[in-house]
C-alpha cells in the first residue's frame, strides 16, 4: 500500500472542502443512504444479532462508505480519497496478527471468529487519570498480577511535582516519562516485566510530547503499542500523522484509534454498525496500523452498554472478524462507576455480546464513562477476565438470551447511573488490596450472574 508519504500526498491534493461541508454534505448523507440500502434494521429484541449474511452486507457498505466519503484532513481542509482497488488491497494486506511483549510475556495477538470457543486476548486498564503516582503504581501492579492478562493500558497522571499538566507543555513530557517508569517498575514487582503496554504514552496528548517521551532511553519498547487517534467522524490531523510517521520509521506497533458514535453523523444503529466497521478499513489505509482500538459510544449517554450500541457493535464485530484480518481492541465504556452492581451488569452484557460475535479482544470497560479521576481499579479487571473466559464458552444465540435478561437489571439506569467509588475509597492505597465490602459485592454479583447462566 505504499508509505505515509502517499497519505500526505492525498492530504495535499484531495478536494478542498470546509469541515462542515464534509460532515453534512458528504459523510452524513452517504452513511445514511448506505444504511438504508443494506435493508438491515435494528432488532431491539435481539441485542446479539446472529445473521452472517447481514454482517457481510455491513462490511460491503463499510467499503462503500470509505470509497464515497473518504477521510478528511483537518490540517489541509482536503478530503483524502481512496479507490476501490486501494481499499481491496488494504483489506487483503491487513496484518492478521501482531507480536507484542518481551520474554515470557511475549505473545501473538490474532483473530477470532463468531461463536469461536477460543479465549479472546485479555487487555485491561485504561488511560483514566490517577491523582497520585502511588495509585497508578498499585493499579498497574494489580493488573499484571492477573495471570491471564496479555496486555495493559496504563493510567494518565494529572500533576507532576504538584504542577498541573498542560497539553504540549514540558510538564506533559516529564509526566509521560514518569508514567511509563512507574508502570514498568510495577510490572517488575508483579513478575511480568515484559507485559506489553498498549497506550504509550497516555499523559502526552500531543504528538511532540508523545514522540519525545517515546525515546527508548526513557523505557519505551517497540513491542508495546502507541494509540494514534482519528477524530469523529473520519477525520485526521497532521499531529496524528506525524506520530504515525515516527512510529513506522522506528519499527514500532501502530494502533489506529477511533471512537464511532451512535446518534452522530452516521445516524442510528444501522449506520453506526457500518461506521464501526469502516474505521477498521480506514486504519489500514491511513495509519497502516498493526492493530486498532475502536471505542464505540452513544452520542447522548457516552457509554457502550445500551441495547442499540450492543447490537450495532456486535454486528460490526461480526462483519469485521469475517472479512478483514485486523487485531482489534474493542474498547467499551460503562455508565456506572467502580464498586457498583450496575458496572458489573454492564460489563457482563458487553462481554457476552462482543466476545461471542468474534471480538479478538474486549478491553476492560472504562467505568464512569472514563471521566472520573481515580475511577478504575484492578478488581474490575479481574471480573472482566472472568467474563471473557465465560463468554468464550457460549454461542451468539446463548449470549443473546443472557444479555436480554441482564439488560433488565440496568437498562433503566443508563441516563442516571451510580457514580461509584474512587480507587482510594475501595482499595487500600498502601497495599493496593480491595476492601472487604468491594470483595463481597464482587462475589455476590458473580454468584448472581452465574445463577442466571453465565458459565464462570
N, C-alpha and C positions, 0 to 999 in steps of 0.2 A: 504493500500500500504506500510505499514511499516514506518520506520522513516529515518531521514537523515543519520544515520549510515549505512543503507543499500546502500545509494548512495555513501558514502565514500568507502564502500567495493567494489562496482563496479569500482570506480575510481582507486583502487589499484590492482584489479585482472583482468581488461579487457585486451584485446590485446594491446601490446605495439606498438606504431606507431609514426613516425615523423608527425608533424603538416602538412607539405607539402603533405605527402602521404595521410593523411586523406582528405585534401581538394581535391586533384587532382585525386587520385586513388580510393577513397571510396565514398565520399559525392557527388562530381560533376557527375560522370557517373551514379550513382544511381538516382539522381534528374532528369537528362536529359532523362534517359530511361523511368522513370515513367511518365514524361510529355508527351512523345511520346505515351506511352501505353494508356493514357486516351482518345486519339483521339480528344481532345478539342483543338481548335485553336483560337487564339486571333482575335476578331472581332472588328476592329477599328471603324466600322460604328455604333457599339452599345456599348458604353463605360460602360453601366449598363446592364450586362447580366441578362437574365430572365429565365434560364433553371435550374429547381430544380434538374433534373437528373444529369446534368453536375456538379452541386455543390456537389452532393453526391459522384460522381466519384473522385472529387478533394479530398474529405475527406478520401476516401478509399486509395488514393495514398499517402496522408499525413501519414496515419498509416504505410504504407509500407516504406516510407522514414525513419521514426523513427526506425522501426524494422531493416531495412537493413543497414542504415548508423550509427545509434547510436548517442551519444553525446560525443564529445572529451573533455577530461580533460587536460587543458594546464599544470596543476601543476604536473601531473604524467606521461604525454605523453601516456595516455592509452584511449581506447575507452570504454565508458560505454554502455553496450549492454542491450537491453530490449526485452523480449519475447513478442509474440503476446498476451499471456494471461495477462502479466503485463500491456500492453498498453490498452487492452479492460477493465481491471479492473480500471485503472486510469480514463478512459473516463466515465465509469459507476459511479465512485465516485466523479466526478467533483462537485464543491460546489454549483453551480446553482445561488447562491446569496451571498452577503457579507453585513454585517451590518457595517455602518460607521457613524461617527459623534456622538455628545452628545446633550442632552437636546432637545430643539425644532428643532435642526438641524440634529438629528439622523434620518437616512433613510436606506432603504434596496436597494442596487444596484443589480438588477437582469437582466433577459434576455429579448430579443426581437426577433421577427421572421421577415423574409422578408415580406414586404408590410403591416406590422402591424401598425395600426394608434395609436400608443402609443408614448408619448414623450420619447426620449432617456434620459439617465442620463446626466445631464449637468455638465461637468467639464471644467473649464477654467484655463488659466495660463500656465506657463512653468518654467523651471529652467534657463531661459535666464538670463545672468548676468546683475545686476544693479550696476552702478558705485557708487551710493550713497545710504546710508541706507534710507534716506527720500524718494527716488524714489521707493524703494522696498515697503516701508510702504504705500505710496499712491496707488501703483498698487494693492496690496492685498486688501486695503480698497475698491478700485473701484470694484474689482471682487466680494467681499462679498456684495456690495450694489445692485447687480443684483438679484432680488428676486428669480428667477428660478434656480439659481446656486445651485448644490448639493455638489460639492467638488471643491477644487482648487489645483493647483500646485504653489509653491512659488518661487520667484527669488533666484538665487545664488548671492553671494557677491564677489567682486573682491579684496577687501582690507579690513583690519581691523586696525584701528588707523594708516592708511596710509601705512601699511606694506603689500606687495603683498602676496597673499595666495599661499602656495605651497602644493602639494599633500603629505599627510602623516605627515605634519608638525603640531606643536601646533597651528599655525595660522589658519589652516583648522578647527581644533577642536573648537577654540574660535569663529570663524566665523559661524560655524554651529549653535552654541548656540545663537549667536546674530541674525542670520537669522530667527530662529524659534521664538524667543521672539519678534522680530519686527513684524512678521506675526500674532502672537497671539494677540498682542496689537492692531493691525489694525483690526482684526476680532471683537474685543470687541467694538472698536469705531463704526464699522458698524452695531452693534447689532446682530452679528452672531457668538458668541464666540464658539459655538460647531461645526462650519462648518469643515468637515474633510479635512485634507491636505494629498494629495496622492503622495508626493515625498519627504519624510523625509530622509535625510537632503541633499538638492541639492548641497550645497557648499562642502560637505565632499565626496571626490572622492574615498577614500579607506576605507576598512571595519573597520580598527582600529579606525579611527576618527569618522566614522559614528556611530559605536556602542557606542563609548564614549559619543558622543553628544546626543545619544538617551536615556540616563538615565532619568528616569521620573522626577528627581528633576530639570531638565532643561526645562521641559514643554511638552515633548513628551507624546502622548496619545495612548493607544492601539487601539483606534477607528480611528486613522489615518492609513496610509499605507506607506510602505517602498519599494522602487524600487530595485530589485536585478537582475542585468543585465546578459544576455548571450552575447557572442561575436560572431560576424558574421564569418562563419555561423556554428551554432550548436556547440558552444564551451562554456566551463565554467571553472572557476578557483577556487582554494581554497579560494581566497579572497571573492568571492561571496558566496561560500558555508558556510564560517564562519559567514557571515552576516545572511544567511538563518537559520542556526542552532540557532543563538542567538535570532532571531525574533520568531521562533517557540517555543523555550523554554520560551519566555516571554509572549506568547499568543497574539502576535501582528499580524496585517494583512500583509501578504507577497504578494507583487506584482511582479511576474516574469516580466522581461523587455527584449524585443527582438527587433532587428532592421533589418528585412529581406531586402535584396537589389535586385532590378530588374537589371539584367545585370551582376550579380556576379556569384557565383558558381552554382546557380540554373538555370541560363540561362535566357530565355525570359519570357514573361508574364505568360505562362502556368506553367512553373516550379516555378516561383515566387509565383503564387497562391497556389501551393502545399506547398511551404516553409512557407508562412504566416500562413497557417493552421497547419502545423507540429509543429511550435513553441508553439502553444497552448497546444498540447499534451505533448510536452517536458516540459512545465511549470508545468504540473501536475506530471510528473514523477520525475523530478529533484528538483524543488523548492517546490513541493506540495503546490502550491500557492492558495491564496483565490481569487485573481483577477490577471489580466495581462495587461501590457501596451505593445502594439505592434505598433512600429512606422516604417512603410514601406516606403522606399525611392528608387529613381532611382540612380543607381551607378554613372552615369555621371552628372546628374543635381542636385542631393542631395535634391530633393523635391518629393512631393506625388501627384502633380496636373496634371501630364501628362496623356494623354489618356490611355497609356498602364498600368500605375500604377493604375489609377482609375478602369480600367477593372479587373486587377488581384486582387486588394484588395476587390472589390465588390464581386467577385466570392469566395474569401476566407471567407469573412464575411457570405455569404450565406451558404457556406459549414459548417462553424463552428457553426453558430446560429441554424442550423438544426440538428446538430449531437453531439455537446459537450456543456455542460452547464457551461461555464466559463464566468463570467462577464469581458468583455474586454474593455479597454480604447484604442480605435484605435487613434493613435497619428500622425496626418499628419504634413507635412512641406510644407510651401508655398515658392515659389521662390522670390516673391516680398516682400518688407518691409512694415511697417506701413504707414498709410496715403497715400495709393495709390489705385487707382481703381483696378489694377491688383490683389492685395491681396484679395480684396473683391470678385472679379470674381472667383479666385482660390478656396476660401473658399466656395463659393456657389456651385461650381461643386462638391467639395469633400462631402459636407453635403448632397446634393441631392442624390449622388450615394450611399453613405455608409449608411445613415440612412434608406433609402428605402430598402437596402439589408439586413437589420435586425441588424445593429450595436447596441449593448446595449448602447454604448457611443462613440461619436466622440469628442475627445478633441479639444479645440480651436486650429486651425492650427498655428504652430510656424512661425512667419514672418521671412523673410530674411534668410531662411534655419537655423534659430536659432543660427547664428554666429555673429549677430550684437549686440554689447553691448548697453543696454538700448533699445533694438529693439522690444519692445512689450508694448501694452497699454490696459487699460480696455475697450476702445471703440471697439477694435476688438472682445473682449469677448462678449460684448453686441450684436454685429452684429451676431456672431456665435450662440448665444442662439436663436435669432430670426430665423436664418436659420434652426436650429434643429426643432423648433416648426413647421415651414412651411413645411419642408421635411416630417414630420410625417403624413401629410395630403395626401401624394402622394403615388402612386404605383411605382414599378420599371419602368414600361413602360412609365408612365408620366414623371418620373425623367429623363429617357434616352433622351427623346426629348428635354427637357430643357438643359441637360448637353451638348448635341451636339451644341446647339446654344451658350451656354456660352463659350465653348472651343474656338469658333471662335473669341471671344473677347480678348483672352490672349495667346493662344497656341503658336503663333509665337514668343512670347517674353520670353519663358521659359529659353532659353540659355543666354539671356542678360536682366534680369528683372530690374525694377527700384528698387533702394536700399531703398527708403522710408526714413522716419524721425526717430530720436530718441525720446524716451518718452518726454524728456525735450524740444524738438522742437515743439511738437504738443499738449502738456499738460502743464498747469501751474504747475511748480514744488512745489509751496507752497499749492495751493488749491486742486491740483490733477484734475482739470476740463479740458476737452479738449478745444482747442481754436476754434474760430468761423469757421475758414477755414476747420478744420477737421470735425466739425459737419455738415457743408454744404456738404462736399464730401460724408459723410456717408448718409445723407438724399437723395442726388442726385442719388447715386448708388442704394440705396434701392428702390427708385421710378422707376429707370430704370429696375431693376430686377423684380419688381412687374409687370411692364408693359409687361415684357417678359413671365410672367405666374407664377412666384413664389408666392404662397399664404401666404404672410406675415399676 
